[in-house]
Amino acid sequence: MSVSRYPTEESSSMPKRAEIGIPLVLDFSDEEKVGTIQLHDDTLVVTLRIGRYDVKRVIIDQGSVADIMYPDLYRRLNLKPENLTAYSSPLVSFEGKMVVPKGQIRLPVQTGTDVVEVDFIVVDVFSPYTAIMGRPWLHTLGAVSSTLHQKMKYPSGDQVLEIVGNQTAARQCLVVAIQHRPEVETSATADNGL
């Protein structure tokens, strides 16, 4: 998977034009799997700087159409209900249930020296993750992620930077999610002799 971004050159007397040169290429090689536990089905879980804090257990999810924040993180960032702006569209949870968001909040997310203002939708449901960084953030940053390689790459200036995932954290989140299954589902499964 590759995405190219050509650096541009600006001059006060000339209009913007693409610089002829080597494009930045965001790709992943087999050598980059070294250091990961293979074969795996792990999600890409990273630590990001959100607001002024380093936040662990953030899942990078290319399938998410929104950037989501869960209540645990919201409280730890010392945010109050009055910090939220209205957000009226319901969302569908992993379980397929409709979730009414508590609201929306804009916070800076820093990767390296790059800062992107992110509109997080705050939902009050259980999650082993603190936040989901979805396509809005990935596209704004120009990032490409690979769960196989447990990395995310993005262009920054004239270089390609990367964020490395934490497979241990991803597996811990999976265990917590499995252990948190609602009692109704557990009882129904037991009743069916499964």
C-alpha positions in Angstrom: 0.0 0.0 0.0 1.5 3.3 -1.0 0.5 6.9 -0.9 2.7 9.7 -2.4 2.8 13.3 -1.4 5.0 15.7 -3.4 6.7 18.6 -1.4 5.7 22.0 -2.7 7.8 25.1 -3.1 6.5 28.6 -2.3 7.8 31.9 -3.5 6.4 35.3 -2.9 6.9 36.3 -6.6 5.8 33.1 -8.2 2.6 31.0 -8.0 2.7 27.7 -6.1 4.0 24.8 -8.2 4.9 21.2 -7.5 8.6 20.7 -7.0 10.1 18.2 -9.3 11.9 15.7 -7.1 11.5 12.6 -5.1 8.0 12.1 -3.7 7.4 11.0 -0.1 6.2 7.4 -0.2 4.2 5.9 2.6 4.7 2.2 2.4 5.5 -0.9 4.5 8.0 -3.6 3.8 8.3 -7.2 5.2 11.4 -6.0 7.1 9.2 -3.7 9.1 7.4 -6.7 10.7 10.6 -7.5 12.6 9.9 -6.8 16.3 6.2 -7.7 16.0 4.5 -10.9 17.1 3.6 -12.7 13.9 1.1 -14.2 12.9 -1.4 -12.0 14.6 -4.8 -10.3 14.3 -4.0 -7.4 16.7 -5.6 -4.0 16.3 -3.3 -1.0 16.1 -3.2 0.5 19.6 -0.9 3.5 20.2 -0.1 6.3 22.6 -0.9 9.8 21.4 -0.6 13.2 22.9 -4.2 14.5 23.3 -4.6 17.9 24.8 -1.5 18.2 27.1 -1.4 14.5 28.1 0.1 11.3 26.7 -2.9 9.0 26.3 -2.5 5.2 26.1 -4.8 2.6 24.6 -5.8 4.7 21.6 -7.0 2.5 18.7 -6.3 3.5 15.1 -9.4 2.4 13.1 -9.6 3.1 9.4 -13.1 1.8 9.5 -14.4 4.5 11.8 -16.1 7.5 10.2 -15.6 9.5 13.4 -13.0 10.2 16.1 -14.4 9.0 19.4 -13.6 9.7 23.0 -14.8 7.5 25.9 -15.8 8.7 29.4 -12.7 7.4 31.2 -10.5 9.7 29.1 -12.9 12.6 29.2 -12.8 12.5 33.0 -9.0 12.1 33.2 -8.6 15.1 31.0 -10.6 17.1 33.6 -13.2 18.1 31.0 -16.6 19.1 32.2 -20.1 18.7 30.6 -20.0 22.5 29.8 -16.9 21.9 27.6 -19.1 19.9 25.2 -20.9 21.3 22.2 -24.1 19.7 20.9 -23.9 16.6 18.6 -27.2 15.2 17.7 -26.6 12.3 15.3 -26.7 8.9 16.9 -23.9 6.4 16.3 -23.9 2.6 16.0 -21.7 0.8 18.5 -19.6 -2.3 17.9 -22.5 -4.3 19.2 -24.9 -2.8 16.6 -26.7 -0.7 19.2 -27.7 3.0 18.7 -25.6 5.3 20.9 -26.6 8.9 21.6 -23.4 11.0 22.0 -23.0 13.2 25.0 -21.6 15.9 22.7 -18.5 16.9 20.8 -15.2 18.6 21.9 -12.3 19.9 19.8 -8.9 19.0 21.2 -5.4 19.1 19.7 -3.7 15.7 18.9 0.0 15.9 18.5 2.2 13.4 16.6 5.8 14.4 16.5 5.8 18.2 15.9 2.5 18.0 13.9 -0.7 19.1 15.6 -4.2 18.4 14.3 -7.3 19.8 15.8 -9.7 16.9 16.2 -13.5 17.0 16.8 -14.0 14.1 19.2 -17.5 12.7 19.6 -17.9 11.8 23.3 -20.0 8.7 24.0 -20.8 7.2 27.4 -20.4 3.5 26.7 -17.9 0.9 27.9 -14.7 0.5 25.9 -11.3 -0.9 26.7 -9.9 1.9 24.6 -9.6 5.5 25.6 -10.3 6.8 22.1 -10.8 5.8 18.5 -8.8 7.8 15.9 -10.8 7.3 12.7 -10.7 8.5 9.1 -11.2 12.2 9.8 -7.9 12.4 11.8 -6.0 9.9 9.5 -7.0 11.8 6.4 -6.2 15.3 7.9 -2.7 14.0 8.9 -2.3 12.2 5.5 -1.6 9.0 7.4 -1.6 5.4 6.3 -1.7 2.6 8.9 -1.0 -1.1 8.8 -2.2 -3.5 11.5 0.0 -6.2 10.0 3.1 -4.1 10.5 1.8 -2.5 13.7 2.7 1.0 12.4 1.2 4.2 11.1 3.1 6.5 8.8 2.5 10.1 7.9 4.3 12.8 6.0 5.8 15.6 8.0 7.6 18.3 6.1 10.0 16.6 3.8 10.1 13.3 5.7 8.0 10.3 6.6 7.4 9.7 10.3 5.9 6.7 12.0 4.0 5.7 15.2 4.6 2.2 16.4 1.7 0.2 17.9 1.8 -1.7 21.2 0.7 -5.3 20.7 0.7 -6.0 24.4 -1.8 -3.2 25.0 -3.9 -4.4 22.0 -4.1 -7.9 23.5 -4.9 -6.5 27.0 -7.8 -4.5 25.5 -9.1 -7.6 23.8 -9.1 -9.5 27.1 -10.9 -6.7 28.9 -13.5 -6.5 26.1 -14.2 -10.2 26.3 -14.5 -10.1 30.1 -16.9 -7.2 29.9 -19.5 -9.0 27.9 -23.0 -8.2 29.4 -24.4 -10.9 31.7 -27.4 -11.3 29.5 -25.2 -12.7 26.6 -23.2 -14.9 29.0 -26.4 -16.3 30.5 -28.0 -16.9 27.1 -24.9 -18.7 25.9 -24.8 -20.9 29.0 -28.5 -21.7 28.7 -28.0 -22.9 25.1 -25.4 -25.4 26.2 -22.6 -23.7 24.3 
